[in-house]
């Protein structure tokens, strides 16, 4: 258990040893959150939610919990996220256990936020980026954080047509905005 403060609200995080960053908030996730500006009406997807820190931040900044979807392939992560949201006073979020976005309802997200597993091959990140693009509304933004730059930069440009890159605490934070209904450079059939 540890605490984290967002928007002046101290939140308690319960976690499990088998989950990502079990003893303290992940520095990469905190770096990513430093660049996200949440709006109350945003529809947010926490992709690969882990213990739910991204969603807790969104709720602390005023996003209605009913507009937050948390998903992870690990059912324990999803259950831990649910407990953390509820124990910190945020009820109504949607929790989904499944592979990438396969079980996620909706395709009109304003924000998709992810700290993908970047120490393995790029298969998961490729799926997150490609499928995530299709789940954003026009004008919606995807944020990702990794320690690797070039592959993510090139993939996000190939799909979104551009990307902003920030550096913080040894991490790269990527922000890409969906501007067209199809991948960059692809003609609609």
C-alpha positions in Angstrom: 0.0 0.0 0.0 1.1 3.6 -0.8 -0.3 7.0 -1.4 -0.3 9.4 -4.3 -1.6 12.9 -4.6 -3.5 14.2 -7.7 -5.2 17.6 -7.8 -4.7 18.0 -4.1 -6.4 14.7 -3.3 -4.4 12.1 -1.4 -5.3 8.7 -2.7 -4.5 5.3 -1.1 -3.3 2.6 -3.5 -3.6 -1.1 -2.6 -1.7 -3.4 -4.8 -0.4 -6.9 -5.2 3.2 -8.1 -5.5 2.5 -9.7 -8.9 1.3 -6.4 -10.4 3.4 -3.7 -12.1 5.1 -1.3 -9.7 3.7 -2.8 -6.4 5.6 -0.7 -3.9 5.3 2.9 -5.3 3.7 4.8 -8.2 5.6 4.1 -11.4 7.7 7.1 -12.4 6.9 6.6 -16.1 3.2 6.7 -15.4 3.6 9.8 -13.3 5.7 11.4 -16.1 2.9 10.7 -18.6 0.2 12.1 -16.2 2.2 15.3 -15.9 1.3 16.1 -19.6 -2.4 15.1 -19.6 -5.0 17.7 -19.0 -8.3 16.0 -18.0 -11.6 17.7 -18.7 -14.7 16.8 -16.7 -16.6 15.5 -19.7 -13.7 13.4 -21.1 -14.3 9.7 -21.9 -11.1 8.0 -20.7 -9.7 4.5 -21.5 -7.0 3.3 -19.1 -5.4 0.7 -21.3 -3.4 -1.8 -19.3 -4.7 -0.3 -16.1 -2.6 -2.2 -13.6 -3.7 -1.0 -10.1 -5.6 1.9 -11.6 -3.4 4.9 -11.0 -4.3 6.6 -14.3 -8.0 6.3 -13.6 -7.6 7.5 -10.1 -5.8 10.6 -11.5 -8.6 11.2 -14.0 -11.3 10.9 -11.3 -9.3 13.2 -9.0 -9.1 15.8 -11.8 -12.9 15.7 -12.1 -13.6 13.1 -14.9 -16.9 11.4 -14.1 -16.1 7.9 -13.0 -18.9 6.6 -15.3 -16.8 8.0 -18.2 -13.8 5.9 -17.3 -13.1 2.4 -18.6 -10.3 0.4 -17.1 -8.9 -2.7 -18.9 -6.1 -5.2 -18.4 -5.4 -8.7 -19.6 -4.7 -9.6 -15.9 -8.0 -10.2 -14.0 -6.2 -9.5 -10.7 -5.2 -6.0 -12.0 -8.8 -5.2 -13.0 -10.1 -6.3 -9.6 -7.4 -4.3 -7.8 -8.3 -1.3 -9.9 -11.9 -1.7 -9.0 -11.1 -1.9 -5.2 -8.8 1.2 -5.5 -11.5 3.3 -7.3 -14.2 2.3 -4.8 -12.0 2.7 -1.7 -11.0 6.2 -2.8 -14.7 7.2 -3.3 -15.0 6.9 -7.1 -17.9 4.6 -8.2 -19.4 3.9 -11.6 -16.3 3.2 -13.7 -16.4 0.3 -16.2 -14.0 -2.6 -15.6 -13.0 -5.0 -18.3 -10.7 -8.0 -18.2 -9.5 -9.0 -21.7 -6.8 -9.0 -24.3 -6.0 -5.4 -25.4 -9.2 -3.7 -26.5 -11.1 -6.9 -27.5 -13.8 -6.5 -24.7 -13.8 -2.8 -24.3 -17.1 -1.1 -25.1 -17.3 2.1 -27.1 -15.3 3.8 -29.8 -15.6 7.5 -28.9 -12.9 8.0 -26.3 -11.4 11.4 -25.8 -8.3 10.0 -24.1 -6.5 6.7 -24.2 -3.6 6.4 -21.7 -1.2 3.5 -21.5 2.2 2.5 -20.1 2.6 -0.5 -22.3 5.1 -3.4 -21.6 8.0 -2.0 -23.6 10.7 -4.5 -22.4 9.3 -7.2 -24.6 8.7 -7.2 -28.3 6.5 -4.6 -29.8 3.4 -6.8 -30.4 1.4 -5.4 -27.5 2.3 -1.8 -28.2 1.5 -2.3 -31.9 -2.0 -3.6 -31.0 -2.6 -0.8 -28.5 -1.7 1.9 -31.0 -3.6 0.4 -34.0 -6.7 -0.7 -32.1 -6.6 2.4 -29.9 -6.7 4.7 -32.9 -10.0 3.1 -33.9 -11.5 3.7 -30.5 -10.7 7.4 -30.4 -13.2 10.0 -31.5 -11.9 12.6 -34.1 -9.8 15.0 -31.9 -9.2 12.3 -29.3 -5.7 11.8 -28.0 -3.5 8.8 -27.1 -0.8 9.1 -24.5 1.9 6.5 -24.0 5.0 6.4 -21.9 8.1 4.3 -22.5 11.9 4.3 -22.1 12.2 3.7 -25.9 11.8 6.4 -28.4 12.3 5.5 -32.1 9.9 2.6 -32.6 7.1 4.4 -30.8 7.7 7.6 -32.6 7.7 5.9 -36.0 4.6 3.8 -35.3 2.6 6.7 -33.9 3.5 8.8 -36.9 2.5 6.0 -39.3 -0.9 5.6 -37.7 -1.8 9.1 -36.5 0.2 11.2 -38.9 2.2 13.0 -36.2 3.2 12.8 -32.6 4.4 15.1 -29.8 7.2 13.7 -27.7 8.1 15.0 -24.2 11.0 13.8 -22.0 10.7 13.6 -18.2 12.6 11.6 -15.6 14.3 9.4 -18.2 11.0 8.5 -20.0 9.5 9.5 -23.3 5.9 10.6 -23.2 4.1 10.4 -26.6 0.9 12.3 -27.4 -0.9 11.6 -30.7 -4.2 13.1 -31.8 -6.7 11.4 -34.2 -7.4 13.9 -37.0 -8.9 11.6 -39.6 -11.1 8.5 -39.5 -8.4 6.4 -41.2 -4.7 5.7 -40.5 -2.3 8.3 -41.8 -1.6 7.9 -45.5 -4.4 5.4 -46.0 -7.3 6.2 -48.3 -10.8 5.3 -47.1 -12.2 2.4 -49.1 
